[in-house]
Amino acid sequence: MPFQEITSNINYQAIQERKCAWTCAGRAMEKLVEGDLDEAERCAQDLLKSVQELKKLKAKEQTSQRFKAFVLEMKREGINIEKVVRK
């Protein structure tokens, strides 16, 4: 899978997760106002899950960027990455 495709996929997932987090936060606030504390708590838990997923996606993105930099450095040094991968 090309680097750009990996990065695009991670970015897409992060956007979707942020939307989910935003929805959970809004719903939690709504339920707090209504006095439905159990539902507010469930929404808050979902929000925390989204935050945890965003942290994972951020780590994936950083790893992908480091790998990309490594491959580019190998190419600059004249190392054929395709031969390295095959062996």
PDB file of N, CA, C and O in Angstrom:
ATOM      1  N   MET A   1       0.859  -1.182   0.000  1.00  0.00           N
ATOM      2  CA  MET A   1       0.000   0.000   0.000  1.00  0.00           C
ATOM      3  C   MET A   1       0.901   1.240   0.000  1.00  0.00           C
ATOM      4  O   MET A   1       1.771   1.358   0.863  1.00  0.00           O
ATOM      5  N   PRO A   2       0.712   2.166  -0.949  1.00  0.00           N
ATOM      6  CA  PRO A   2       1.541   3.374  -1.013  1.00  0.00           C
ATOM      7  C   PRO A   2       1.378   4.256   0.225  1.00  0.00           C
ATOM      8  O   PRO A   2       0.338   4.253   0.884  1.00  0.00           O
ATOM      9  N   PHE A   3       2.445   5.016   0.519  1.00  0.00           N
ATOM     10  CA  PHE A   3       2.437   5.876   1.699  1.00  0.00           C
ATOM     11  C   PHE A   3       1.266   6.857   1.697  1.00  0.00           C
ATOM     12  O   PHE A   3       0.618   7.061   2.724  1.00  0.00           O
ATOM     13  N   GLN A   4       1.003   7.454   0.556  1.00  0.00           N
ATOM     14  CA  GLN A   4      -0.079   8.441   0.489  1.00  0.00           C
ATOM     15  C   GLN A   4      -1.420   7.804   0.810  1.00  0.00           C
ATOM     16  O   GLN A   4      -2.269   8.419   1.456  1.00  0.00           O
ATOM     17  N   GLU A   5      -1.608   6.578   0.361  1.00  0.00           N
ATOM     18  CA  GLU A   5      -2.867   5.888   0.625  1.00  0.00           C
ATOM     19  C   GLU A   5      -3.005   5.580   2.116  1.00  0.00           C
ATOM     20  O   GLU A   5      -4.089   5.714   2.685  1.00  0.00           O
ATOM     21  N   ILE A   6      -1.897   5.164   2.750  1.00  0.00           N
ATOM     22  CA  ILE A   6      -1.912   4.892   4.186  1.00  0.00           C
ATOM     23  C   ILE A   6      -2.243   6.165   4.950  1.00  0.00           C
ATOM     24  O   ILE A   6      -3.095   6.163   5.839  1.00  0.00           O
ATOM     25  N   THR A   7      -1.561   7.254   4.599  1.00  0.00           N
ATOM     26  CA  THR A   7      -1.788   8.524   5.273  1.00  0.00           C
ATOM     27  C   THR A   7      -3.216   9.008   5.062  1.00  0.00           C
ATOM     28  O   THR A   7      -3.848   9.508   5.993  1.00  0.00           O
ATOM     29  N   SER A   8      -3.724   8.863   3.850  1.00  0.00           N
ATOM     30  CA  SER A   8      -5.099   9.283   3.571  1.00  0.00           C
ATOM     31  C   SER A   8      -6.094   8.474   4.394  1.00  0.00           C
ATOM     32  O   SER A   8      -7.066   9.020   4.918  1.00  0.00           O
ATOM     33  N   ASN A   9      -5.849   7.177   4.504  1.00  0.00           N
ATOM     34  CA  ASN A   9      -6.739   6.312   5.269  1.00  0.00           C
ATOM     35  C   ASN A   9      -6.726   6.702   6.750  1.00  0.00           C
ATOM     36  O   ASN A   9      -7.778   6.774   7.385  1.00  0.00           O
ATOM     37  N   ILE A  10      -5.538   6.951   7.292  1.00  0.00           N
ATOM     38  CA  ILE A  10      -5.431   7.362   8.690  1.00  0.00           C
ATOM     39  C   ILE A  10      -6.140   8.693   8.893  1.00  0.00           C
ATOM     40  O   ILE A  10      -6.861   8.873   9.875  1.00  0.00           O
ATOM     41  N   ASN A  11      -5.939   9.618   7.975  1.00  0.00           N
ATOM     42  CA  ASN A  11      -6.600  10.932   8.086  1.00  0.00           C
ATOM     43  C   ASN A  11      -8.116  10.794   8.016  1.00  0.00           C
ATOM     44  O   ASN A  11      -8.836  11.451   8.768  1.00  0.00           O
ATOM     45  N   TYR A  12      -8.600   9.945   7.120  1.00  0.00           N
ATOM     46  CA  TYR A  12     -10.040   9.725   7.003  1.00  0.00           C
ATOM     47  C   TYR A  12     -10.599   9.146   8.303  1.00  0.00           C
ATOM     48  O   TYR A  12     -11.633   9.592   8.799  1.00  0.00           O
ATOM     49  N   GLN A  13      -9.900   8.145   8.846  1.00  0.00           N
ATOM     50  CA  GLN A  13     -10.344   7.532  10.103  1.00  0.00           C
ATOM     51  C   GLN A  13     -10.358   8.563  11.232  1.00  0.00           C
ATOM     52  O   GLN A  13     -11.271   8.574  12.058  1.00  0.00           O
ATOM     53  N   ALA A  14      -9.347   9.424  11.264  1.00  0.00           N
ATOM     54  CA  ALA A  14      -9.271  10.451  12.311  1.00  0.00           C
ATOM     55  C   ALA A  14     -10.425  11.444  12.184  1.00  0.00           C
ATOM     56  O   ALA A  14     -11.000  11.859  13.190  1.00  0.00           O
ATOM     57  N   ILE A  15     -10.760  11.822  10.967  1.00  0.00           N
ATOM     58  CA  ILE A  15     -11.878  12.739  10.757  1.00  0.00           C
ATOM     59  C   ILE A  15     -13.175  12.104  11.247  1.00  0.00           C
ATOM     60  O   ILE A  15     -13.971  12.748  11.930  1.00  0.00           O
ATOM     61  N   GLN A  16     -13.381  10.839  10.894  1.00  0.00           N
ATOM     62  CA  GLN A  16     -14.598  10.143  11.319  1.00  0.00           C
ATOM     63  C   GLN A  16     -14.649  10.019  12.840  1.00  0.00           C
ATOM     64  O   GLN A  16     -15.711  10.171  13.442  1.00  0.00           O
ATOM     65  N   GLU A  17     -13.516   9.747  13.450  1.00  0.00           N
ATOM     66  CA  GLU A  17     -13.466   9.591  14.907  1.00  0.00           C
ATOM     67  C   GLU A  17     -13.711  10.928  15.603  1.00  0.00           C
ATOM     68  O   GLU A  17     -14.357  10.975  16.650  1.00  0.00           O
ATOM     69  N   ARG A  18     -13.199  12.011  15.025  1.00  0.00           N
ATOM     70  CA  ARG A  18     -13.456  13.346  15.601  1.00  0.00           C
ATOM     71  C   ARG A  18     -14.941  13.691  15.527  1.00  0.00           C
ATOM     72  O   ARG A  18     -15.500  14.266  16.461  1.00  0.00           O
ATOM     73  N   LYS A  19     -15.571  13.339  14.415  1.00  0.00           N
ATOM     74  CA  LYS A  19     -17.014  13.566  14.289  1.00  0.00           C
ATOM     75  C   LYS A  19     -17.764  12.796  15.379  1.00  0.00           C
ATOM     76  O   LYS A  19     -18.681  13.317  16.014  1.00  0.00           O
ATOM     77  N   CYS A  20     -17.355  11.561  15.573  1.00  0.00           N
ATOM     78  CA  CYS A  20     -17.988  10.725  16.598  1.00  0.00           C
ATOM     79  C   CYS A  20     -17.785  11.343  17.981  1.00  0.00           C
ATOM     80  O   CYS A  20     -18.723  11.420  18.775  1.00  0.00           O
ATOM     81  N   ALA A  21     -16.569  11.777  18.261  1.00  0.00           N
ATOM     82  CA  ALA A  21     -16.275  12.389  19.561  1.00  0.00           C
ATOM     83  C   ALA A  21     -17.120  13.636  19.765  1.00  0.00           C
ATOM     84  O   ALA A  21     -17.662  13.853  20.849  1.00  0.00           O
ATOM     85  N   TRP A  22     -17.232  14.446  18.736  1.00  0.00           N
ATOM     86  CA  TRP A  22     -18.026  15.674  18.822  1.00  0.00           C
ATOM     87  C   TRP A  22     -19.495  15.342  19.118  1.00  0.00           C
ATOM     88  O   TRP A  22     -20.136  16.000  19.938  1.00  0.00           O
ATOM     89  N   THR A  23     -20.010  14.326  18.448  1.00  0.00           N
ATOM     90  CA  THR A  23     -21.386  13.902  18.667  1.00  0.00           C
ATOM     91  C   THR A  23     -21.578  13.404  20.099  1.00  0.00           C
ATOM     92  O   THR A  23     -22.563  13.744  20.755  1.00  0.00           O
ATOM     93  N   CYS A  24     -20.636  12.603  20.573  1.00  0.00           N
ATOM     94  CA  CYS A  24     -20.724  12.066  21.938  1.00  0.00           C
ATOM     95  C   CYS A  24     -20.684  13.186  22.972  1.00  0.00           C
ATOM     96  O   CYS A  24     -21.431  13.168  23.950  1.00  0.00           O
ATOM     97  N   ALA A  25     -19.813  14.152  22.747  1.00  0.00           N
ATOM     98  CA  ALA A  25     -19.691  15.272  23.691  1.00  0.00           C
ATOM     99  C   ALA A  25     -20.996  16.079  23.729  1.00  0.00           C
ATOM    100  O   ALA A  25     -21.481  16.447  24.799  1.00  0.00           O
ATOM    101  N   GLY A  26     -21.547  16.344  22.556  1.00  0.00           N
ATOM    102  CA  GLY A  26     -22.799  17.094  22.491  1.00  0.00           C
ATOM    103  C   GLY A  26     -23.950  16.343  23.140  1.00  0.00           C
ATOM    104  O   GLY A  26     -24.768  16.917  23.859  1.00  0.00           O
ATOM    105  N   ARG A  27     -23.991  15.053  22.870  1.00  0.00           N
ATOM    106  CA  ARG A  27     -25.073  14.236  23.453  1.00  0.00           C
ATOM    107  C   ARG A  27     -24.921  14.140  24.974  1.00  0.00           C
ATOM    108  O   ARG A  27     -25.913  14.178  25.702  1.00  0.00           O
ATOM    109  N   ALA A  28     -23.689  14.018  25.446  1.00  0.00           N
ATOM    110  CA  ALA A  28     -23.456  13.965  26.897  1.00  0.00           C
ATOM    111  C   ALA A  28     -23.939  15.260  27.555  1.00  0.00           C
ATOM    112  O   ALA A  28     -24.583  15.227  28.604  1.00  0.00           O
ATOM    113  N   MET A  29     -23.629  16.388  26.940  1.00  0.00           N
ATOM    114  CA  MET A  29     -24.070  17.677  27.491  1.00  0.00           C
ATOM    115  C   MET A  29     -25.598  17.765  27.473  1.00  0.00           C
ATOM    116  O   MET A  29     -26.214  18.222  28.436  1.00  0.00           O
ATOM    117  N   GLU A  30     -26.185  17.336  26.397  1.00  0.00           N
ATOM    118  CA  GLU A  30     -27.655  17.345  26.272  1.00  0.00           C
ATOM    119  C   GLU A  30     -28.293  16.514  27.378  1.00  0.00           C
ATOM    120  O   GLU A  30     -29.260  16.939  28.011  1.00  0.00           O
ATOM    121  N   LYS A  31     -27.742  15.328  27.601  1.00  0.00           N
ATOM    122  CA  LYS A  31     -28.303  14.438  28.618  1.00  0.00           C
ATOM    123  C   LYS A  31     -28.065  14.969  30.030  1.00  0.00           C
ATOM    124  O   LYS A  31     -28.879  14.745  30.926  1.00  0.00           O
ATOM    125  N   LEU A  32     -26.958  15.669  30.225  1.00  0.00           N
ATOM    126  CA  LEU A  32     -26.734  16.312  31.526  1.00  0.00           C
ATOM    127  C   LEU A  32     -27.803  17.361  31.800  1.00  0.00           C
ATOM    128  O   LEU A  32     -28.338  17.445  32.905  1.00  0.00           O
ATOM    129  N   VAL A  33     -28.101  18.149  30.795  1.00  0.00           N
ATOM    130  CA  VAL A  33     -29.126  19.190  30.935  1.00  0.00           C
ATOM    131  C   VAL A  33     -30.487  18.562  31.223  1.00  0.00           C
ATOM    132  O   VAL A  33     -31.260  19.078  32.029  1.00  0.00           O
ATOM    133  N   GLU A  34     -30.773  17.437  30.553  1.00  0.00           N
ATOM    134  CA  GLU A  34     -32.046  16.748  30.760  1.00  0.00           C
ATOM    135  C   GLU A  34     -32.090  15.992  32.084  1.00  0.00           C
ATOM    136  O   GLU A  34     -33.160  15.585  32.536  1.00  0.00           O
ATOM    137  N   GLY A  35     -30.931  15.805  32.700  1.00  0.00           N
ATOM    138  CA  GLY A  35     -30.883  15.087  33.968  1.00  0.00           C
ATOM    139  C   GLY A  35     -30.755  13.581  33.826  1.00  0.00           C
ATOM    140  O   GLY A  35     -30.877  12.851  34.810  1.00  0.00           O
ATOM    141  N   ASP A  36     -30.513  13.115  32.626  1.00  0.00           N
ATOM    142  CA  ASP A  36     -30.346  11.675  32.376  1.00  0.00           C
ATOM    143  C   ASP A  36     -28.869  11.327  32.578  1.00  0.00           C
ATOM    144  O   ASP A  36     -28.101  11.236  31.621  1.00  0.00           O
ATOM    145  N   LEU A  37     -28.492  11.135  33.839  1.00  0.00           N
ATOM    146  CA  LEU A  37     -27.086  10.951  34.183  1.00  0.00           C
ATOM    147  C   LEU A  37     -26.510   9.634  33.668  1.00  0.00           C
ATOM    148  O   LEU A  37     -25.334   9.576  33.309  1.00  0.00           O
ATOM    149  N   ASP A  38     -27.313   8.590  33.627  1.00  0.00           N
ATOM    150  CA  ASP A  38     -26.816   7.308  33.120  1.00  0.00           C
ATOM    151  C   ASP A  38     -26.429   7.414  31.640  1.00  0.00           C
ATOM    152  O   ASP A  38     -25.366   6.954  31.222  1.00  0.00           O
ATOM    153  N   GLU A  39     -27.311   8.027  30.871  1.00  0.00           N
ATOM    154  CA  GLU A  39     -27.016   8.197  29.440  1.00  0.00           C
ATOM    155  C   GLU A  39     -25.853   9.170  29.240  1.00  0.00           C
ATOM    156  O   GLU A  39     -25.029   8.969  28.348  1.00  0.00           O
ATOM    157  N   ALA A  40     -25.779  10.205  30.046  1.00  0.00           N
ATOM    158  CA  ALA A  40     -24.659  11.147  29.972  1.00  0.00           C
ATOM    159  C   ALA A  40     -23.342  10.415  30.234  1.00  0.00           C
ATOM    160  O   ALA A  40     -22.333  10.675  29.578  1.00  0.00           O
ATOM    161  N   GLU A  41     -23.367   9.505  31.194  1.00  0.00           N
ATOM    162  CA  GLU A  41     -22.161   8.732  31.517  1.00  0.00           C
ATOM    163  C   GLU A  41     -21.776   7.818  30.353  1.00  0.00           C
ATOM    164  O   GLU A  41     -20.594   7.699  30.029  1.00  0.00           O
ATOM    165  N   ARG A  42     -22.751   7.175  29.725  1.00  0.00           N
ATOM    166  CA  ARG A  42     -22.461   6.311  28.571  1.00  0.00           C
ATOM    167  C   ARG A  42     -21.852   7.125  27.434  1.00  0.00           C
ATOM    168  O   ARG A  42     -20.904   6.684  26.783  1.00  0.00           O
ATOM    169  N   CYS A  43     -22.393   8.296  27.204  1.00  0.00           N
ATOM    170  CA  CYS A  43     -21.867   9.159  26.147  1.00  0.00           C
ATOM    171  C   CYS A  43     -20.441   9.611  26.474  1.00  0.00           C
ATOM    172  O   CYS A  43     -19.587   9.689  25.591  1.00  0.00           O
ATOM    173  N   ALA A  44     -20.200   9.903  27.733  1.00  0.00           N
ATOM    174  CA  ALA A  44     -18.858  10.304  28.162  1.00  0.00           C
ATOM    175  C   ALA A  44     -17.874   9.155  27.971  1.00  0.00           C
ATOM    176  O   ALA A  44     -16.732   9.380  27.570  1.00  0.00           O
ATOM    177  N   GLN A  45     -18.301   7.936  28.250  1.00  0.00           N
ATOM    178  CA  GLN A  45     -17.442   6.769  28.033  1.00  0.00           C
ATOM    179  C   GLN A  45     -17.134   6.597  26.546  1.00  0.00           C
ATOM    180  O   GLN A  45     -16.004   6.286  26.169  1.00  0.00           O
ATOM    181  N   ASP A  46     -18.146   6.804  25.709  1.00  0.00           N
ATOM    182  CA  ASP A  46     -17.937   6.723  24.258  1.00  0.00           C
ATOM    183  C   ASP A  46     -16.970   7.815  23.795  1.00  0.00           C
ATOM    184  O   ASP A  46     -16.132   7.584  22.923  1.00  0.00           O
ATOM    185  N   LEU A  47     -17.094   8.993  24.381  1.00  0.00           N
ATOM    186  CA  LEU A  47     -16.178  10.087  24.054  1.00  0.00           C
ATOM    187  C   LEU A  47     -14.742   9.688  24.398  1.00  0.00           C
ATOM    188  O   LEU A  47     -13.825   9.928  23.612  1.00  0.00           O
ATOM    189  N   LEU A  48     -14.546   9.087  25.554  1.00  0.00           N
ATOM    190  CA  LEU A  48     -13.205   8.652  25.951  1.00  0.00           C
ATOM    191  C   LEU A  48     -12.668   7.577  25.005  1.00  0.00           C
ATOM    192  O   LEU A  48     -11.475   7.559  24.702  1.00  0.00           O
ATOM    193  N   LYS A  49     -13.534   6.690  24.542  1.00  0.00           N
ATOM    194  CA  LYS A  49     -13.110   5.679  23.573  1.00  0.00           C
ATOM    195  C   LYS A  49     -12.643   6.340  22.279  1.00  0.00           C
ATOM    196  O   LYS A  49     -11.652   5.925  21.678  1.00  0.00           O
ATOM    197  N   SER A  50     -13.365   7.366  21.863  1.00  0.00           N
ATOM    198  CA  SER A  50     -12.972   8.092  20.653  1.00  0.00           C
ATOM    199  C   SER A  50     -11.625   8.784  20.844  1.00  0.00           C
ATOM    200  O   SER A  50     -10.794   8.785  19.936  1.00  0.00           O
ATOM    201  N   VAL A  51     -11.408   9.360  21.997  1.00  0.00           N
ATOM    202  CA  VAL A  51     -10.131  10.019  22.283  1.00  0.00           C
ATOM    203  C   VAL A  51      -9.003   8.993  22.258  1.00  0.00           C
ATOM    204  O   VAL A  51      -7.933   9.260  21.712  1.00  0.00           O
ATOM    205  N   GLN A  52      -9.235   7.829  22.843  1.00  0.00           N
ATOM    206  CA  GLN A  52      -8.220   6.769  22.831  1.00  0.00           C
ATOM    207  C   GLN A  52      -7.919   6.325  21.402  1.00  0.00           C
ATOM    208  O   GLN A  52      -6.761   6.099  21.049  1.00  0.00           O
ATOM    209  N   GLU A  53      -8.945   6.204  20.597  1.00  0.00           N
ATOM    210  CA  GLU A  53      -8.749   5.812  19.194  1.00  0.00           C
ATOM    211  C   GLU A  53      -7.977   6.894  18.440  1.00  0.00           C
ATOM    212  O   GLU A  53      -7.121   6.583  17.611  1.00  0.00           O
ATOM    213  N   LEU A  54      -8.273   8.152  18.722  1.00  0.00           N
ATOM    214  CA  LEU A  54      -7.533   9.242  18.084  1.00  0.00           C
ATOM    215  C   LEU A  54      -6.061   9.213  18.478  1.00  0.00           C
ATOM    216  O   LEU A  54      -5.195   9.518  17.657  1.00  0.00           O
ATOM    217  N   LYS A  55      -5.772   8.854  19.713  1.00  0.00           N
ATOM    218  CA  LYS A  55      -4.372   8.721  20.141  1.00  0.00           C
ATOM    219  C   LYS A  55      -3.676   7.607  19.356  1.00  0.00           C
ATOM    220  O   LYS A  55      -2.531   7.765  18.932  1.00  0.00           O
ATOM    221  N   LYS A  56      -4.364   6.490  19.163  1.00  0.00           N
ATOM    222  CA  LYS A  56      -3.797   5.379  18.396  1.00  0.00           C
ATOM    223  C   LYS A  56      -3.531   5.800  16.950  1.00  0.00           C
ATOM    224  O   LYS A  56      -2.486   5.490  16.379  1.00  0.00           O
ATOM    225  N   LEU A  57      -4.493   6.509  16.376  1.00  0.00           N
ATOM    226  CA  LEU A  57      -4.333   6.965  14.998  1.00  0.00           C
ATOM    227  C   LEU A  57      -3.170   7.950  14.875  1.00  0.00           C
ATOM    228  O   LEU A  57      -2.437   7.930  13.887  1.00  0.00           O
ATOM    229  N   LYS A  58      -3.006   8.802  15.870  1.00  0.00           N
ATOM    230  CA  LYS A  58      -1.889   9.746  15.863  1.00  0.00           C
ATOM    231  C   LYS A  58      -0.561   8.998  15.914  1.00  0.00           C
ATOM    232  O   LYS A  58       0.383   9.357  15.210  1.00  0.00           O
ATOM    233  N   ALA A  59      -0.486   7.970  16.735  1.00  0.00           N
ATOM    234  CA  ALA A  59       0.734   7.163  16.826  1.00  0.00           C
ATOM    235  C   ALA A  59       1.008   6.458  15.496  1.00  0.00           C
ATOM    236  O   ALA A  59       2.156   6.382  15.056  1.00  0.00           O
ATOM    237  N   LYS A  60      -0.043   5.942  14.858  1.00  0.00           N
ATOM    238  CA  LYS A  60       0.103   5.290  13.549  1.00  0.00           C
ATOM    239  C   LYS A  60       0.641   6.286  12.523  1.00  0.00           C
ATOM    240  O   LYS A  60       1.529   5.964  11.734  1.00  0.00           O
ATOM    241  N   GLU A  61       0.096   7.484  12.547  1.00  0.00           N
ATOM    242  CA  GLU A  61       0.527   8.528  11.611  1.00  0.00           C
ATOM    243  C   GLU A  61       2.001   8.862  11.836  1.00  0.00           C
ATOM    244  O   GLU A  61       2.756   9.004  10.874  1.00  0.00           O
ATOM    245  N   GLN A  62       2.408   8.987  13.079  1.00  0.00           N
ATOM    246  CA  GLN A  62       3.804   9.296  13.381  1.00  0.00           C
ATOM    247  C   GLN A  62       4.726   8.173  12.926  1.00  0.00           C
ATOM    248  O   GLN A  62       5.799   8.432  12.381  1.00  0.00           O
ATOM    249  N   THR A  63       4.319   6.933  13.145  1.00  0.00           N
ATOM    250  CA  THR A  63       5.117   5.790  12.694  1.00  0.00           C
ATOM    251  C   THR A  63       5.225   5.785  11.180  1.00  0.00           C
ATOM    252  O   THR A  63       6.297   5.543  10.626  1.00  0.00           O
ATOM    253  N   SER A  64       4.112   6.052  10.515  1.00  0.00           N
ATOM    254  CA  SER A  64       4.097   6.096   9.057  1.00  0.00           C
ATOM    255  C   SER A  64       5.036   7.188   8.536  1.00  0.00           C
ATOM    256  O   SER A  64       5.768   6.973   7.570  1.00  0.00           O
ATOM    257  N   GLN A  65       5.012   8.344   9.171  1.00  0.00           N
ATOM    258  CA  GLN A  65       5.877   9.442   8.751  1.00  0.00           C
ATOM    259  C   GLN A  65       7.354   9.109   8.971  1.00  0.00           C
ATOM    260  O   GLN A  65       8.195   9.435   8.133  1.00  0.00           O
ATOM    261  N   ARG A  66       7.672   8.459  10.100  1.00  0.00           N
ATOM    262  CA  ARG A  66       9.062   8.061  10.357  1.00  0.00           C
ATOM    263  C   ARG A  66       9.528   7.033   9.323  1.00  0.00           C
ATOM    264  O   ARG A  66      10.655   7.100   8.831  1.00  0.00           O
ATOM    265  N   PHE A  67       8.656   6.091   9.003  1.00  0.00           N
ATOM    266  CA  PHE A  67       8.991   5.078   8.006  1.00  0.00           C
ATOM    267  C   PHE A  67       9.216   5.716   6.644  1.00  0.00           C
ATOM    268  O   PHE A  67      10.160   5.372   5.934  1.00  0.00           O
ATOM    269  N   LYS A  68       8.353   6.634   6.292  1.00  0.00           N
ATOM    270  CA  LYS A  68       8.487   7.328   5.015  1.00  0.00           C
ATOM    271  C   LYS A  68       9.815   8.086   4.957  1.00  0.00           C
ATOM    272  O   LYS A  68      10.508   8.044   3.941  1.00  0.00           O
ATOM    273  N   ALA A  69      10.166   8.771   6.032  1.00  0.00           N
ATOM    274  CA  ALA A  69      11.437   9.498   6.083  1.00  0.00           C
ATOM    275  C   ALA A  69      12.615   8.531   5.951  1.00  0.00           C
ATOM    276  O   ALA A  69      13.601   8.834   5.280  1.00  0.00           O
ATOM    277  N   PHE A  70      12.507   7.370   6.592  1.00  0.00           N
ATOM    278  CA  PHE A  70      13.558   6.354   6.512  1.00  0.00           C
ATOM    279  C   PHE A  70      13.739   5.869   5.078  1.00  0.00           C
ATOM    280  O   PHE A  70      14.865   5.777   4.589  1.00  0.00           O
ATOM    281  N   VAL A  71      12.641   5.560   4.410  1.00  0.00           N
ATOM    282  CA  VAL A  71      12.702   5.084   3.030  1.00  0.00           C
ATOM    283  C   VAL A  71      13.284   6.160   2.121  1.00  0.00           C
ATOM    284  O   VAL A  71      14.106   5.856   1.257  1.00  0.00           O
ATOM    285  N   LEU A  72      12.874   7.399   2.300  1.00  0.00           N
ATOM    286  CA  LEU A  72      13.412   8.489   1.482  1.00  0.00           C
ATOM    287  C   LEU A  72      14.909   8.661   1.710  1.00  0.00           C
ATOM    288  O   LEU A  72      15.656   8.929   0.770  1.00  0.00           O
ATOM    289  N   GLU A  73      15.340   8.508   2.942  1.00  0.00           N
ATOM    290  CA  GLU A  73      16.769   8.609   3.246  1.00  0.00           C
ATOM    291  C   GLU A  73      17.536   7.468   2.566  1.00  0.00           C
ATOM    292  O   GLU A  73      18.625   7.685   2.034  1.00  0.00           O
ATOM    293  N   MET A  74      16.976   6.268   2.581  1.00  0.00           N
ATOM    294  CA  MET A  74      17.619   5.144   1.897  1.00  0.00           C
ATOM    295  C   MET A  74      17.740   5.416   0.404  1.00  0.00           C
ATOM    296  O   MET A  74      18.772   5.128  -0.202  1.00  0.00           O
ATOM    297  N   LYS A  75      16.701   5.963  -0.180  1.00  0.00           N
ATOM    298  CA  LYS A  75      16.729   6.292  -1.615  1.00  0.00           C
ATOM    299  C   LYS A  75      17.794   7.346  -1.903  1.00  0.00           C
ATOM    300  O   LYS A  75      18.510   7.258  -2.900  1.00  0.00           O
ATOM    301  N   ARG A  76      17.895   8.348  -1.019  1.00  0.00           N
ATOM    302  CA  ARG A  76      18.912   9.386  -1.195  1.00  0.00           C
ATOM    303  C   ARG A  76      20.324   8.800  -1.151  1.00  0.00           C
ATOM    304  O   ARG A  76      21.232   9.268  -1.839  1.00  0.00           O
ATOM    305  N   GLU A  77      20.483   7.771  -0.331  1.00  0.00           N
ATOM    306  CA  GLU A  77      21.782   7.112  -0.189  1.00  0.00           C
ATOM    307  C   GLU A  77      22.042   6.129  -1.327  1.00  0.00           C
ATOM    308  O   GLU A  77      23.116   5.533  -1.399  1.00  0.00           O
ATOM    309  N   GLY A  78      21.062   5.959  -2.214  1.00  0.00           N
ATOM    310  CA  GLY A  78      21.231   5.076  -3.358  1.00  0.00           C
ATOM    311  C   GLY A  78      20.896   3.618  -3.084  1.00  0.00           C
ATOM    312  O   GLY A  78      21.272   2.744  -3.864  1.00  0.00           O
ATOM    313  N   ILE A  79      20.205   3.345  -2.006  1.00  0.00           N
ATOM    314  CA  ILE A  79      19.826   1.972  -1.662  1.00  0.00           C
ATOM    315  C   ILE A  79      18.484   1.668  -2.321  1.00  0.00           C
ATOM    316  O   ILE A  79      17.515   2.407  -2.142  1.00  0.00           O
ATOM    317  N   ASN A  80      18.436   0.597  -3.070  1.00  0.00           N
ATOM    318  CA  ASN A  80      17.202   0.204  -3.740  1.00  0.00           C
ATOM    319  C   ASN A  80      16.318  -0.528  -2.736  1.00  0.00           C
ATOM    320  O   ASN A  80      16.580  -1.683  -2.399  1.00  0.00           O
ATOM    321  N   ILE A  81      15.303   0.123  -2.272  1.00  0.00           N
ATOM    322  CA  ILE A  81      14.428  -0.403  -1.225  1.00  0.00           C
ATOM    323  C   ILE A  81      13.698  -1.667  -1.689  1.00  0.00           C
ATOM    324  O   ILE A  81      13.417  -2.545  -0.873  1.00  0.00           O
ATOM    325  N   GLU A  82      13.391  -1.771  -2.969  1.00  0.00           N
ATOM    326  CA  GLU A  82      12.676  -2.945  -3.469  1.00  0.00           C
ATOM    327  C   GLU A  82      13.523  -4.205  -3.314  1.00  0.00           C
ATOM    328  O   GLU A  82      12.990  -5.272  -3.011  1.00  0.00           O
ATOM    329  N   LYS A  83      14.825  -4.097  -3.518  1.00  0.00           N
ATOM    330  CA  LYS A  83      15.704  -5.257  -3.342  1.00  0.00           C
ATOM    331  C   LYS A  83      15.815  -5.626  -1.871  1.00  0.00           C
ATOM    332  O   LYS A  83      15.893  -6.806  -1.531  1.00  0.00           O
ATOM    333  N   VAL A  84      15.822  -4.638  -1.009  1.00  0.00           N
ATOM    334  CA  VAL A  84      15.913  -4.888   0.438  1.00  0.00           C
ATOM    335  C   VAL A  84      14.661  -5.603   0.912  1.00  0.00           C
ATOM    336  O   VAL A  84      14.750  -6.539   1.706  1.00  0.00           O
ATOM    337  N   VAL A  85      13.504  -5.182   0.442  1.00  0.00           N
ATOM    338  CA  VAL A  85      12.227  -5.760   0.860  1.00  0.00           C
ATOM    339  C   VAL A  85      12.103  -7.206   0.385  1.00  0.00           C
ATOM    340  O   VAL A  85      11.562  -8.042   1.108  1.00  0.00           O
ATOM    341  N   ARG A  86      12.590  -7.513  -0.810  1.00  0.00           N
ATOM    342  CA  ARG A  86      12.462  -8.863  -1.355  1.00  0.00           C
ATOM    343  C   ARG A  86      13.277  -9.879  -0.596  1.00  0.00           C
ATOM    344  O   ARG A  86      12.886 -11.044  -0.528  1.00  0.00           O
ATOM    345  N   LYS A  87      14.385  -9.485  -0.027  1.00  0.00           N
ATOM    346  CA  LYS A  87      15.279 -10.455   0.639  1.00  0.00           C
ATOM    347  C   LYS A  87      14.884 -10.697   2.035  1.00  0.00           C
ATOM    348  O   LYS A  87      15.528 -11.482   2.731  1.00  0.00           O
TER     349      LYS A  87
END
